[in-house]
Amino acid sequence: MSTLHLIFDIIAWLFIVFGGIFAIIGALGSLRFPDFWSRLHAASVTDSGGVVLLLIGMGMHSGWNLVTFKLFLIGAFLFITGPTSTHAVANAALVSGLKPPRQLRADLERDDD
Amino acid sequence: MLESMPHYVFLFALICLFIAMVLVLIRLYNGPTLYDRVLSTNSFGTHTVLFIGILGFLSGRPDFLDIALLYALINFVGTIAILKFFRYRAIGDALEQREAEK
């Protein structure tokens, strides 16, 4: 195994390890944060950081073949549908009358002035 | 050592994803509002897609990625369907129902 391959593999392993850590950070945030809107923010850590890092790591580990193309398809699809479904959940919650916390609303109204 | 390193790396990511899925399930169980539960379901689906992919690499059969792709598609459609049902109390004929109410 040449040195270049070794460096490439080590970068792939780092991507996968950090992807796992990002996934666990997102889940911990969505468990521990106090209200719905901040949980929404925490859940998007997994959707952006975890997915991207894990898929890039798996793609670098597999090399150029059909598996990489499938990983790219999964990544592209999650990249489109993740923000869309998060927006749909937030929009439905706002329409149904779930208000952001009082401090945040005060800040938003002060910015409007 | 270096040859068995990918095994340990994938195992680490698998355990991380498993713990994350358990935490999301706890939030799904005692989320106070409906929207917390929908958000947790969506997040659980994303974790499952990654879990299936990592499991395929760990067992040396990356063909599992087809299942992961299918799961991602169904997860998105399911989230939108749940939200639409709880907003209009109907999945198929929401427009007709709203016009009948007017």
Backbone of each chain as ProteinMPNN parsed JSONL, in Angstrom:
{"seq_chain_A": "MSTLHLIFDIIAWLFIVFGGIFAIIGALGSLRFPDFWSRLHAASVTDSGGVVLLLIGMGMHSGWNLVTFKLFLIGAFLFITGPTSTHAVANAALVSGLKPPRQLRADLERDDD", "coords_chain_A": {"N_chain_A": [[0.849, -1.192, 0.0], [0.682, 2.093, -0.984], [1.962, 5.328, 0.104], [0.297, 7.41, -0.578], [-2.194, 6.212, -0.941], [-2.603, 5.429, 1.672], [-2.823, 7.872, 3.029], [-5.142, 8.849, 1.807], [-6.987, 6.913, 2.675], [-6.897, 7.385, 5.418], [-7.979, 9.943, 5.567], [-10.563, 9.36, 4.708], [-11.413, 7.711, 6.842], [-11.361, 9.567, 8.915], [-13.404, 11.287, 8.072], [-15.608, 9.539, 8.346], [-15.601, 8.953, 11.096], [-15.977, 11.521, 12.219], [-18.442, 12.08, 11.09], [-20.094, 10.247, 12.448], [-19.83, 11.286, 15.03], [-21.023, 13.791, 14.66], [-23.633, 12.987, 14.096], [-24.407, 11.948, 16.571], [-24.225, 14.231, 18.123], [-26.243, 15.831, 17.036], [-28.509, 14.276, 17.681], [-28.382, 14.286, 20.458], [-28.741, 17.005, 20.952], [-31.368, 17.33, 19.952], [-32.649, 15.858, 21.837], [-32.155, 17.19, 24.274], [-32.642, 19.947, 24.121], [-34.637, 22.873, 24.998], [-37.172, 23.752, 23.81], [-39.471, 23.41, 20.969], [-38.519, 24.827, 18.715], [-35.797, 25.194, 19.017], [-35.072, 22.557, 19.053], [-35.591, 21.893, 16.444], [-33.52, 23.236, 15.199], [-31.369, 21.746, 16.238], [-31.818, 19.221, 15.153], [-31.179, 19.608, 12.52], [-28.466, 19.523, 12.433], [-27.655, 16.869, 12.166], [-28.832, 16.411, 9.663], [-27.376, 18.025, 7.925], [-24.453, 18.12, 8.617], [-23.83, 15.453, 9.578], [-24.868, 13.66, 7.587], [-23.553, 14.518, 5.231], [-20.797, 14.25, 5.884], [-20.589, 11.481, 6.538], [-21.426, 10.259, 4.134], [-19.539, 11.22, 2.275], [-17.248, 10.113, 3.405], [-17.801, 7.327, 3.171], [-17.944, 7.173, 0.373], [-15.295, 7.855, -0.353], [-14.014, 5.698, 0.734], [-14.94, 3.563, -0.785], [-14.057, 3.944, -3.376], [-14.007, 4.533, -7.012], [-16.859, 3.483, -8.267], [-19.981, 1.763, -8.909], [-21.122, 1.906, -6.427], [-20.32, 4.37, -5.394], [-21.782, 6.065, -7.014], [-24.375, 5.428, -6.187], [-24.218, 6.308, -3.546], [-23.872, 9.014, -4.052], [-26.364, 9.572, -5.168], [-28.052, 9.111, -2.936], [-27.068, 11.122, -1.259], [-27.635, 13.466, -2.755], [-30.396, 13.314, -2.827], [-31.126, 13.386, -0.088], [-30.116, 15.877, 0.459], [-31.888, 17.532, -0.833], [-34.444, 16.802, 0.182], [-34.249, 16.921, 2.974], [-34.026, 19.696, 4.064], [-36.487, 20.478, 2.94], [-38.48, 18.913, 4.217], [-37.988, 19.669, 6.843], [-38.665, 22.378, 6.693], [-41.371, 22.064, 6.102], [-42.345, 20.875, 8.459], [-41.793, 22.95, 10.301], [-43.337, 25.014, 9.241], [-45.907, 23.937, 9.443], [-46.104, 23.751, 12.217], [-45.98, 26.451, 12.937], [-48.248, 27.482, 11.669], [-50.209, 26.094, 13.026], [-50.186, 27.38, 15.427], [-48.131, 27.233, 17.283], [-46.008, 29.053, 19.104], [-42.858, 30.814, 18.855], [-40.438, 31.103, 21.616], [-40.757, 33.633, 24.257], [-38.659, 35.479, 24.57], [-37.269, 35.309, 22.137], [-39.22, 36.196, 20.365], [-39.46, 38.841, 21.246], [-36.955, 39.807, 20.537], [-37.12, 39.578, 17.738], [-39.199, 41.374, 17.15], [-38.023, 43.736, 17.956], [-36.022, 43.953, 16.083], [-37.502, 44.475, 13.844], [-38.325, 47.108, 14.131]], "CA_chain_A": [[0.0, 0.0, 0.0], [1.542, 3.265, -1.075], [1.683, 6.351, 1.111], [-0.837, 8.229, -1.016], [-3.407, 5.46, -0.607], [-2.767, 5.443, 3.124], [-3.348, 9.193, 3.418], [-6.524, 8.893, 1.327], [-7.813, 6.097, 3.57], [-7.0, 8.019, 6.735], [-8.947, 11.039, 5.443], [-11.904, 8.75, 4.67], [-11.774, 7.272, 8.196], [-11.668, 10.759, 9.717], [-14.745, 11.734, 7.677], [-16.64, 8.651, 8.896], [-15.643, 9.122, 12.553], [-16.596, 12.8, 12.547], [-19.859, 11.971, 10.762], [-20.767, 9.592, 13.574], [-19.882, 12.216, 16.165], [-22.031, 14.808, 14.339], [-24.966, 12.382, 14.241], [-24.741, 11.82, 17.988], [-24.433, 15.59, 18.644], [-27.581, 16.26, 16.632], [-29.535, 13.559, 18.447], [-28.319, 14.769, 21.843], [-29.384, 18.311, 20.974], [-32.82, 17.213, 19.804], [-33.219, 15.326, 23.086], [-31.94, 17.991, 25.469], [-32.985, 21.359, 23.996], [-35.85, 23.099, 25.787], [-38.458, 23.872, 23.121], [-39.532, 22.799, 19.638], [-37.791, 25.559, 17.665], [-34.372, 24.896, 19.141], [-34.888, 21.156, 18.631], [-35.539, 21.941, 14.972], [-32.153, 23.63, 14.875], [-30.437, 20.669, 16.568], [-32.004, 18.087, 14.253], [-30.576, 19.886, 11.211], [-27.031, 19.195, 12.48], [-27.533, 15.551, 11.541], [-29.214, 16.464, 8.261], [-26.315, 18.627, 7.1], [-23.099, 17.663, 8.915], [-23.679, 14.003, 9.671], [-25.1, 12.986, 6.304], [-22.522, 14.857, 4.247], [-19.509, 13.668, 6.272], [-20.622, 10.023, 6.432], [-21.509, 9.818, 2.74], [-18.251, 11.469, 1.629], [-16.318, 9.108, 3.911], [-18.082, 6.029, 2.545], [-17.578, 7.255, -1.03], [-13.84, 7.788, -0.475], [-13.569, 4.344, 1.093], [-15.313, 2.554, -1.775], [-13.429, 4.155, -4.669], [-14.921, 4.933, -8.083], [-17.659, 2.441, -8.918], [-21.422, 1.991, -8.85], [-21.464, 2.244, -5.045], [-20.142, 5.813, -5.249], [-22.914, 6.717, -7.667], [-25.546, 5.28, -5.312], [-24.014, 7.213, -2.414], [-24.141, 10.368, -4.538], [-27.821, 9.713, -5.302], [-28.612, 9.268, -1.586], [-26.682, 12.436, -0.766], [-28.382, 14.506, -3.458], [-31.8, 13.255, -2.42], [-31.264, 13.888, 1.291], [-29.806, 17.3, 0.445], [-33.089, 18.254, -1.244], [-35.639, 16.535, 0.975], [-34.079, 17.251, 4.386], [-34.536, 21.047, 4.326], [-37.9, 20.61, 2.571], [-39.36, 18.37, 5.25], [-37.839, 20.514, 8.029], [-39.486, 23.565, 6.468], [-42.778, 21.689, 6.185], [-42.682, 20.703, 9.874], [-41.795, 24.259, 10.959], [-44.478, 25.777, 8.74], [-47.132, 23.381, 10.033], [-46.147, 24.12, 13.635], [-46.276, 27.882, 13.052], [-49.649, 27.696, 11.281], [-51.093, 25.546, 14.051], [-50.228, 28.255, 16.584], [-47.026, 27.018, 18.218], [-45.231, 30.281, 18.981], [-41.496, 30.824, 19.39], [-40.424, 31.594, 22.995], [-41.047, 35.056, 24.382], [-37.447, 36.271, 24.377], [-36.971, 35.344, 20.712], [-40.196, 37.079, 19.717], [-39.113, 40.221, 21.583], [-35.811, 40.182, 19.697], [-37.556, 39.744, 16.356], [-39.968, 42.609, 17.016], [-37.118, 44.871, 18.07], [-35.313, 44.083, 14.813], [-38.401, 45.029, 12.835], [-38.466, 48.554, 14.291]], "C_chain_A": [[0.889, 1.248, 0.0], [1.11, 4.329, -0.064], [0.46, 7.188, 0.739], [-2.16, 7.548, -0.693], [-3.689, 5.525, 0.888], [-3.362, 6.773, 3.592], [-4.811, 9.328, 3.02], [-7.447, 8.125, 2.26], [-7.984, 6.774, 4.92], [-7.978, 9.186, 6.69], [-10.368, 10.49, 5.419], [-12.334, 8.315, 6.066], [-12.12, 8.464, 9.077], [-13.064, 11.287, 9.389], [-15.809, 10.883, 8.354], [-16.759, 8.846, 10.405], [-16.334, 10.428, 12.924], [-18.073, 12.819, 12.161], [-20.648, 11.314, 11.875], [-20.895, 10.516, 14.763], [-20.935, 13.296, 15.924], [-23.433, 14.248, 14.513], [-25.358, 12.321, 15.708], [-24.952, 13.205, 18.61], [-25.839, 16.082, 18.29], [-28.669, 15.591, 17.442], [-29.563, 14.027, 19.892], [-28.992, 16.135, 21.955], [-30.886, 18.203, 20.855], [-33.444, 16.529, 21.008], [-33.214, 16.365, 24.197], [-32.421, 19.428, 25.352], [-34.383, 21.638, 24.528], [-37.152, 23.182, 24.998], [-38.338, 23.428, 21.673], [-38.613, 23.483, 18.64], [-36.3, 25.308, 17.785], [-34.085, 23.433, 18.822], [-34.81, 21.032, 17.123], [-34.125, 22.276, 14.514], [-31.182, 22.476, 15.122], [-30.577, 19.501, 15.6], [-31.351, 18.33, 12.904], [-29.067, 19.683, 11.235], [-26.789, 17.834, 11.838], [-27.795, 15.636, 10.042], [-28.12, 17.051, 7.394], [-24.964, 17.986, 7.388], [-22.944, 16.16, 8.863], [-23.807, 13.301, 8.341], [-23.95, 13.24, 5.348], [-21.197, 14.174, 4.592], [-19.512, 12.15, 6.094], [-20.646, 9.565, 4.979], [-20.201, 10.075, 2.004], [-17.222, 10.437, 2.097], [-16.525, 7.756, 3.28], [-17.684, 6.034, 1.068], [-16.078, 7.179, -1.241], [-13.331, 6.394, -0.159], [-13.838, 3.35, -0.026], [-14.584, 2.735, -3.097], [-14.46, 4.478, -5.732], [-15.629, 3.71, -8.65], [-19.134, 2.754, -8.733], [-21.862, 2.408, -7.448], [-21.355, 3.746, -4.818], [-21.31, 6.569, -5.868], [-24.174, 6.624, -6.808], [-25.432, 6.201, -4.099], [-24.3, 8.65, -2.819], [-25.636, 10.604, -4.672], [-28.465, 9.927, -3.935], [-28.322, 10.659, -1.057], [-27.481, 13.537, -1.421], [-29.832, 14.517, -3.007], [-31.994, 13.802, -1.01], [-31.004, 15.382, 1.351], [-31.022, 18.117, 0.033], [-34.215, 18.056, -0.238], [-35.472, 16.911, 2.444], [-34.561, 18.647, 4.729], [-36.009, 21.204, 3.986], [-38.798, 20.093, 3.676], [-39.211, 19.164, 6.55], [-38.685, 21.777, 7.902], [-40.966, 23.241, 6.589], [-43.21, 21.524, 7.642], [-42.777, 22.051, 10.568], [-42.997, 25.079, 10.536], [-45.779, 25.275, 9.347], [-47.241, 23.767, 11.503], [-46.521, 25.578, 13.8], [-47.736, 28.165, 12.715], [-50.592, 27.209, 12.377], [-51.047, 26.348, 15.348], [-49.159, 28.006, 17.619], [-46.06, 28.187, 18.079], [-43.797, 30.076, 19.442], [-41.479, 31.393, 20.806], [-40.407, 33.119, 23.068], [-39.818, 35.921, 24.098], [-37.123, 36.424, 22.895], [-37.932, 36.264, 19.977], [-39.891, 38.543, 19.989], [-37.945, 40.696, 20.727], [-36.239, 40.439, 18.263], [-38.318, 41.044, 16.18], [-39.071, 43.839, 17.131], [-36.338, 45.066, 16.779], [-36.195, 44.699, 13.743], [-38.467, 46.54, 12.914], [-37.327, 49.326, 13.635]], "O_chain_A": [[1.736, 1.425, 0.876], [0.04, 4.239, 0.539], [-0.306, 7.618, 1.601], [-3.113, 8.183, -0.241], [-4.834, 5.655, 1.32], [-4.268, 6.81, 4.424], [-5.626, 9.849, 3.782], [-8.534, 8.589, 2.604], [-9.067, 6.749, 5.504], [-8.724, 9.41, 7.644], [-11.273, 11.066, 6.023], [-13.487, 8.52, 6.447], [-13.047, 8.4, 9.885], [-13.816, 11.681, 10.28], [-16.791, 11.41, 8.877], [-17.865, 8.899, 10.942], [-17.173, 10.458, 13.824], [-18.875, 13.487, 12.813], [-21.744, 11.762, 12.214], [-21.928, 10.543, 15.432], [-21.656, 13.682, 16.844], [-24.322, 14.936, 15.014], [-26.502, 12.607, 16.06], [-25.764, 13.35, 19.523], [-26.535, 16.666, 19.121], [-29.637, 16.234, 17.847], [-30.633, 14.153, 20.488], [-29.716, 16.405, 22.914], [-31.616, 18.895, 21.564], [-34.659, 16.609, 21.191], [-34.157, 16.428, 24.985], [-32.601, 20.089, 26.375], [-35.233, 20.748, 24.519], [-38.173, 22.707, 25.495], [-37.247, 23.108, 21.2], [-37.992, 22.819, 17.81], [-35.603, 25.218, 16.774], [-32.989, 23.098, 18.373], [-34.081, 20.199, 16.584], [-33.602, 21.683, 13.571], [-30.277, 22.245, 14.321], [-29.585, 18.858, 15.257], [-31.001, 17.378, 12.207], [-28.436, 19.669, 10.178], [-25.845, 17.659, 11.068], [-27.086, 15.023, 9.243], [-27.944, 16.631, 6.251], [-24.38, 17.367, 6.499], [-22.048, 15.641, 8.197], [-22.983, 12.457, 7.989], [-23.429, 12.314, 4.727], [-20.547, 13.593, 3.724], [-18.554, 11.587, 5.564], [-19.972, 8.599, 4.62], [-19.781, 9.25, 1.193], [-16.423, 9.944, 1.3], [-15.563, 7.094, 2.891], [-17.157, 5.045, 0.559], [-15.614, 6.531, -2.178], [-12.328, 5.954, -0.721], [-13.075, 2.402, -0.213], [-14.492, 1.787, -3.876], [-15.637, 4.676, -5.428], [-15.04, 2.974, -9.442], [-19.494, 3.892, -8.432], [-22.828, 3.152, -7.282], [-22.191, 4.335, -4.133], [-21.772, 7.576, -5.33], [-24.941, 7.581, -6.699], [-26.418, 6.802, -3.673], [-24.886, 9.417, -2.055], [-26.135, 11.68, -4.343], [-29.314, 10.804, -3.775], [-29.194, 11.309, -0.481], [-27.96, 14.446, -0.743], [-30.431, 15.577, -2.826], [-32.911, 14.585, -0.762], [-31.584, 16.085, 2.178], [-31.19, 19.252, 0.479], [-34.871, 19.019, 0.158], [-36.468, 17.198, 3.109], [-35.42, 18.795, 5.598], [-36.719, 21.963, 4.645], [-39.772, 20.75, 4.043], [-40.183, 19.323, 7.288], [-39.337, 22.201, 8.856], [-41.738, 24.043, 7.115], [-44.292, 21.965, 8.029], [-43.712, 22.293, 11.331], [-43.612, 25.76, 11.357], [-46.646, 26.064, 9.722], [-48.33, 24.075, 11.989], [-47.291, 25.922, 14.696], [-48.388, 28.975, 13.374], [-51.633, 27.814, 12.632], [-51.788, 26.04, 16.282], [-49.259, 28.514, 18.736], [-45.371, 28.309, 17.066], [-43.541, 29.256, 20.323], [-42.412, 32.103, 21.18], [-40.091, 33.804, 22.095], [-39.925, 36.969, 23.462], [-36.751, 37.505, 22.438], [-37.533, 37.016, 19.088], [-40.034, 39.391, 19.108], [-37.933, 41.83, 20.249], [-35.785, 41.397, 17.636], [-38.125, 41.749, 15.19], [-39.32, 44.859, 16.489], [-36.022, 46.196, 16.407], [-35.7, 45.369, 12.836], [-38.644, 47.204, 11.893], [-37.305, 50.556, 13.686]]}, "seq_chain_B": "MLESMPHYVFLFALICLFIAMVLVLIRLYNGPTLYDRVLSTNSFGTHTVLFIGILGFLSGRPDFLDIALLYALINFVGTIAILKFFRYRAIGDALEQREAEK", "coords_chain_B": {"N_chain_B": [[-2.964, -4.527, 12.027], [-3.452, -2.129, 10.579], [-4.892, -3.169, 8.503], [-7.252, -4.052, 9.612], [-8.383, -1.725, 10.352], [-10.492, -0.261, 8.903], [-12.702, -1.782, 9.67], [-12.974, -1.246, 12.446], [-13.456, 1.5, 12.3], [-15.893, 1.684, 10.882], [-17.444, 0.254, 12.665], [-17.382, 1.935, 14.871], [-18.773, 4.195, 13.844], [-21.211, 2.971, 13.42], [-22.024, 2.31, 16.034], [-22.214, 4.881, 17.121], [-24.312, 5.898, 15.529], [-26.308, 4.182, 16.355], [-26.644, 4.848, 19.081], [-27.467, 7.49, 18.717], [-29.893, 7.031, 17.414], [-31.339, 5.819, 19.456], [-31.521, 7.971, 21.286], [-33.045, 9.775, 19.762], [-35.358, 8.281, 19.602], [-36.186, 8.345, 22.251], [-36.887, 11.041, 22.478], [-38.941, 10.973, 20.633], [-40.757, 9.416, 22.0], [-41.483, 10.92, 24.346], [-42.051, 13.48, 23.352], [-43.473, 16.675, 23.704], [-45.307, 17.979, 21.935], [-47.155, 17.377, 18.852], [-45.566, 18.058, 16.685], [-42.956, 17.835, 17.51], [-42.806, 15.086, 17.535], [-43.181, 14.417, 14.839], [-40.927, 15.614, 13.745], [-38.954, 14.103, 15.054], [-39.493, 11.595, 13.984], [-38.817, 12.0, 11.306], [-36.097, 12.597, 11.593], [-35.211, 10.214, 12.69], [-35.606, 8.552, 10.498], [-33.657, 9.566, 8.723], [-31.355, 8.893, 10.174], [-31.631, 6.147, 10.015], [-31.245, 5.623, 7.302], [-28.497, 6.247, 7.039], [-27.521, 4.358, 8.826], [-28.155, 1.895, 7.59], [-26.538, 2.104, 5.329], [-23.921, 2.195, 6.478], [-23.944, -0.279, 7.739], [-24.033, -1.985, 5.554], [-21.476, -1.502, 4.453], [-19.937, -2.427, 6.569], [-20.495, -5.145, 6.699], [-19.442, -5.865, 4.319], [-21.021, -5.85, 2.074], [-22.036, -3.684, -0.004], [-24.421, -3.497, -1.391], [-26.633, -2.969, 0.023], [-27.209, -0.327, -0.188], [-29.171, 0.299, -2.01], [-31.507, -0.286, -0.629], [-31.288, 1.662, 1.325], [-31.57, 3.99, -0.185], [-34.215, 3.701, -1.071], [-35.463, 3.81, 1.398], [-34.964, 6.45, 2.126], [-36.515, 7.832, 0.253], [-39.144, 6.94, 0.934], [-39.317, 7.862, 3.516], [-39.371, 10.677, 3.268], [-41.779, 11.067, 1.809], [-43.553, 9.983, 3.657], [-43.319, 11.738, 5.867], [-44.345, 14.147, 4.789], [-46.928, 13.267, 4.216], [-47.956, 12.67, 6.779], [-47.935, 15.247, 7.931], [-49.71, 16.594, 6.224], [-52.023, 15.146, 6.689], [-52.563, 15.754, 9.385], [-53.056, 18.426, 9.177], [-55.219, 18.867, 7.417], [-56.919, 16.829, 8.097], [-57.37, 14.886, 6.243], [-56.155, 12.879, 3.547], [-56.332, 12.455, 0.762], [-58.501, 13.939, -0.478], [-58.423, 16.713, 0.127], [-58.798, 19.27, -0.974], [-61.361, 19.255, -2.108], [-62.809, 18.848, 0.195], [-62.313, 21.198, 1.626], [-63.484, 23.08, -0.012], [-66.094, 22.274, 0.176], [-66.634, 22.946, 2.769], [-66.784, 25.675, 2.66]], "CA_chain_B": [[-3.622, -3.376, 12.66], [-3.949, -1.188, 9.582], [-5.858, -3.833, 7.626], [-8.546, -4.168, 10.286], [-8.817, -0.387, 10.775], [-11.83, 0.1, 8.415], [-13.708, -2.472, 10.476], [-13.199, -0.496, 13.683], [-14.042, 2.808, 11.993], [-17.314, 1.504, 10.57], [-18.125, -0.17, 13.894], [-17.56, 3.147, 15.694], [-19.864, 4.994, 13.282], [-22.458, 2.228, 13.631], [-22.429, 2.45, 17.439], [-22.641, 6.273, 17.268], [-25.636, 6.053, 14.935], [-27.277, 3.454, 17.174], [-26.938, 5.668, 20.27], [-28.247, 8.641, 18.268], [-31.254, 6.583, 17.142], [-32.018, 5.611, 20.741], [-31.848, 9.288, 21.836], [-34.161, 10.327, 18.983], [-36.564, 7.533, 19.971], [-36.663, 8.853, 23.543], [-37.602, 12.292, 22.186], [-40.18, 10.598, 19.945], [-41.706, 8.875, 22.976], [-42.05, 11.915, 25.251], [-42.144, 14.824, 22.805], [-44.74, 17.22, 24.192], [-46.271, 18.293, 20.881], [-47.165, 16.514, 17.67], [-44.525, 18.42, 15.721], [-41.735, 17.196, 17.99], [-42.809, 13.671, 17.143], [-42.962, 14.332, 13.393], [-39.512, 15.937, 13.531], [-38.158, 12.965, 15.496], [-39.667, 10.513, 13.021], [-38.013, 12.335, 10.136], [-34.686, 12.471, 11.962], [-34.957, 8.779, 12.838], [-35.471, 7.998, 9.151], [-32.339, 9.941, 8.2], [-30.372, 8.049, 10.86], [-31.753, 4.773, 9.528], [-30.588, 5.558, 5.989], [-27.048, 6.168, 7.267], [-27.256, 3.098, 9.518], [-28.173, 0.802, 6.611], [-25.342, 2.24, 4.5], [-22.742, 1.789, 7.243], [-24.045, -1.725, 7.981], [-23.625, -2.646, 4.325], [-20.015, -1.46, 4.33], [-19.327, -3.22, 7.637], [-20.605, -6.56, 6.371], [-18.817, -6.123, 3.031], [-22.001, -5.945, 0.981], [-22.61, -2.334, -0.179], [-25.674, -3.514, -2.143], [-27.684, -2.467, 0.901], [-27.461, 1.093, -0.445], [-30.467, 0.415, -2.694], [-32.541, -0.226, 0.414], [-31.164, 2.964, 1.98], [-32.155, 4.988, -1.097], [-35.667, 3.525, -1.011], [-35.912, 4.274, 2.71], [-34.952, 7.91, 2.116], [-37.696, 8.278, -0.502], [-40.378, 6.683, 1.676], [-39.29, 8.708, 4.706], [-39.819, 12.025, 2.887], [-43.204, 11.034, 1.47], [-44.295, 9.726, 4.888], [-43.373, 12.964, 6.673], [-45.289, 15.093, 4.178], [-48.283, 12.724, 4.34], [-48.405, 12.859, 8.165], [-48.229, 16.667, 8.152], [-50.918, 16.953, 5.493], [-53.18, 14.554, 7.355], [-52.93, 16.442, 10.622], [-53.53, 19.78, 8.919], [-56.537, 18.876, 6.774], [-57.663, 15.648, 8.534], [-57.647, 14.028, 5.09], [-54.939, 12.8, 2.742], [-56.542, 12.51, -0.681], [-59.49, 14.855, -1.028], [-58.423, 17.881, 0.996], [-59.312, 20.458, -1.653], [-62.819, 19.16, -2.205], [-63.374, 19.005, 1.526], [-62.252, 22.594, 2.022], [-64.485, 23.834, -0.771], [-67.415, 21.927, 0.702], [-66.848, 23.653, 4.03], [-66.981, 27.12, 2.464]], "C_chain_B": [[-4.267, -2.482, 11.608], [-4.993, -1.836, 8.678], [-7.236, -3.908, 8.274], [-9.081, -2.814, 10.731], [-10.187, -0.001, 10.213], [-12.939, -0.554, 9.223], [-14.025, -1.681, 11.737], [-13.866, 0.843, 13.41], [-15.533, 2.679, 11.712], [-18.089, 1.069, 11.805], [-18.38, 1.023, 14.806], [-18.73, 3.981, 15.184], [-21.204, 4.308, 13.508], [-22.956, 2.392, 15.062], [-22.916, 3.877, 17.704], [-24.055, 6.455, 16.729], [-26.687, 5.338, 15.773], [-27.66, 4.261, 18.414], [-27.801, 6.869, 19.876], [-29.688, 8.236, 17.998], [-32.024, 6.353, 18.445], [-32.427, 6.96, 21.357], [-33.037, 9.906, 21.104], [-35.458, 9.598, 19.327], [-37.1, 7.983, 21.324], [-37.437, 10.156, 23.342], [-38.918, 11.996, 21.469], [-41.216, 10.115, 20.946], [-42.307, 9.986, 23.839], [-41.952, 13.333, 24.708], [-43.466, 15.441, 23.194], [-45.763, 17.486, 23.091], [-46.174, 17.284, 19.745], [-45.96, 16.778, 16.783], [-43.157, 17.932, 16.162], [-41.654, 15.751, 17.51], [-42.566, 13.519, 15.654], [-41.491, 14.595, 13.072], [-38.626, 14.762, 13.934], [-38.282, 11.792, 14.534], [-38.804, 10.744, 11.782], [-36.528, 12.14, 10.417], [-34.29, 11.005, 12.128], [-34.795, 8.111, 11.47], [-34.125, 8.324, 8.534], [-31.25, 9.087, 8.839], [-30.417, 6.619, 10.332], [-31.086, 4.603, 8.175], [-29.075, 5.411, 6.162], [-26.669, 4.838, 7.904], [-27.2, 1.931, 8.533], [-26.927, 0.866, 5.738], [-24.097, 1.757, 5.208], [-22.752, 0.281, 7.476], [-23.646, -2.512, 6.739], [-22.124, -2.645, 4.154], [-19.349, -2.356, 5.36], [-19.38, -4.704, 7.304], [-20.051, -6.876, 4.99], [-19.785, -6.279, 1.884], [-22.648, -4.594, 0.773], [-23.882, -2.316, -1.011], [-26.84, -3.025, -1.303], [-28.044, -1.017, 0.598], [-28.761, 1.306, -1.212], [-31.595, 0.55, -1.682], [-32.506, 1.127, 1.103], [-31.798, 4.051, 1.125], [-33.675, 4.923, -1.051], [-36.21, 4.058, 0.307], [-35.944, 5.798, 2.763], [-36.174, 8.454, 1.389], [-38.963, 8.128, 0.326], [-40.472, 7.575, 2.904], [-39.826, 10.108, 4.39], [-41.318, 12.042, 2.614], [-44.043, 10.832, 2.732], [-44.42, 10.963, 5.752], [-44.399, 13.94, 6.117], [-46.724, 14.594, 4.339], [-48.813, 12.91, 5.756], [-48.791, 14.308, 8.405], [-49.52, 17.074, 7.457], [-52.153, 16.376, 6.168], [-53.57, 15.346, 8.596], [-53.331, 17.883, 10.381], [-54.941, 19.788, 8.368], [-57.424, 17.749, 7.244], [-58.1, 14.786, 7.362], [-56.395, 13.986, 4.252], [-55.252, 13.053, 1.281], [-57.363, 13.695, -1.141], [-59.564, 16.141, -0.221], [-59.065, 19.09, 0.319], [-60.83, 20.433, -1.729], [-63.457, 19.392, -0.853], [-63.391, 20.466, 1.951], [-63.284, 23.418, 1.266], [-65.889, 23.522, -0.296], [-67.697, 22.663, 1.999], [-67.204, 25.114, 3.809], [-68.423, 27.509, 2.204]], "O_chain_B": [[-5.439, -2.121, 11.705], [-5.871, -1.156, 8.148], [-8.259, -3.839, 7.592], [-10.108, -2.744, 11.406], [-11.0, 0.542, 10.96], [-13.993, 0.045, 9.439], [-15.191, -1.466, 12.067], [-14.728, 1.284, 14.171], [-16.341, 3.453, 12.227], [-19.243, 1.456, 11.987], [-19.434, 1.128, 15.433], [-19.574, 4.423, 15.963], [-22.212, 4.969, 13.756], [-24.15, 2.587, 15.292], [-23.901, 4.077, 18.415], [-24.897, 7.079, 17.373], [-27.816, 5.811, 15.896], [-28.836, 4.356, 18.765], [-28.74, 7.23, 20.585], [-30.611, 8.99, 18.306], [-33.215, 6.653, 18.529], [-33.531, 7.093, 21.886], [-33.926, 10.486, 21.727], [-36.529, 10.204, 19.346], [-38.312, 8.008, 21.537], [-38.493, 10.364, 23.94], [-39.907, 12.699, 21.68], [-42.41, 10.364, 20.779], [-43.519, 10.003, 24.049], [-41.791, 14.284, 25.472], [-44.503, 14.798, 23.034], [-46.955, 17.248, 23.284], [-45.258, 16.465, 19.681], [-45.394, 15.854, 16.199], [-42.293, 17.645, 15.333], [-40.591, 15.26, 17.132], [-41.843, 12.618, 15.229], [-40.886, 13.908, 12.249], [-37.656, 14.452, 13.242], [-37.31, 11.078, 14.288], [-38.155, 9.829, 11.275], [-35.793, 11.593, 9.594], [-33.186, 10.601, 11.76], [-33.96, 7.223, 11.298], [-33.51, 7.471, 7.895], [-30.339, 8.613, 8.16], [-29.385, 5.958, 10.213], [-30.443, 3.586, 7.912], [-28.446, 4.568, 5.522], [-25.636, 4.254, 7.576], [-26.314, 1.081, 8.62], [-26.322, -0.162, 5.432], [-23.303, 1.007, 4.641], [-21.707, -0.367, 7.42], [-23.009, -3.562, 6.834], [-21.542, -3.655, 3.758], [-18.323, -2.975, 5.079], [-18.436, -5.442, 7.585], [-20.164, -8.009, 4.523], [-19.414, -6.789, 0.827], [-23.724, -4.354, 1.321], [-24.391, -1.239, -1.319], [-27.905, -2.704, -1.831], [-29.069, -0.523, 1.068], [-29.389, 2.358, -1.092], [-32.504, 1.366, -1.836], [-33.551, 1.688, 1.432], [-32.483, 4.932, 1.643], [-34.347, 5.953, -0.999], [-37.273, 4.677, 0.346], [-36.842, 6.38, 3.371], [-36.798, 9.414, 1.842], [-39.765, 9.058, 0.42], [-41.561, 7.996, 3.294], [-40.631, 10.657, 5.143], [-42.041, 12.906, 3.11], [-45.112, 11.428, 2.872], [-45.483, 11.229, 6.312], [-45.215, 14.492, 6.855], [-47.635, 15.388, 4.57], [-49.978, 13.263, 5.939], [-49.831, 14.59, 9.001], [-50.33, 17.809, 8.022], [-53.201, 17.02, 6.221], [-54.752, 15.587, 8.84], [-53.89, 18.518, 11.274], [-55.771, 20.598, 8.78], [-58.586, 17.69, 6.842], [-59.077, 14.043, 7.46], [-55.635, 14.954, 4.236], [-54.523, 13.788, 0.615], [-56.981, 14.389, -2.084], [-60.659, 16.614, 0.084], [-59.793, 19.849, 0.959], [-61.502, 21.429, -1.458], [-64.5, 20.038, -0.744], [-64.355, 20.93, 2.561], [-63.886, 24.338, 1.821], [-66.776, 24.375, -0.347], [-68.848, 22.972, 2.307], [-67.847, 25.734, 4.656], [-68.722, 28.69, 2.023]]}, "name": "protein", "num_of_chains": 2, "seq": "MSTLHLIFDIIAWLFIVFGGIFAIIGALGSLRFPDFWSRLHAASVTDSGGVVLLLIGMGMHSGWNLVTFKLFLIGAFLFITGPTSTHAVANAALVSGLKPPRQLRADLERDDDMLESMPHYVFLFALICLFIAMVLVLIRLYNGPTLYDRVLSTNSFGTHTVLFIGILGFLSGRPDFLDIALLYALINFVGTIAILKFFRYRAIGDALEQREAEK"}
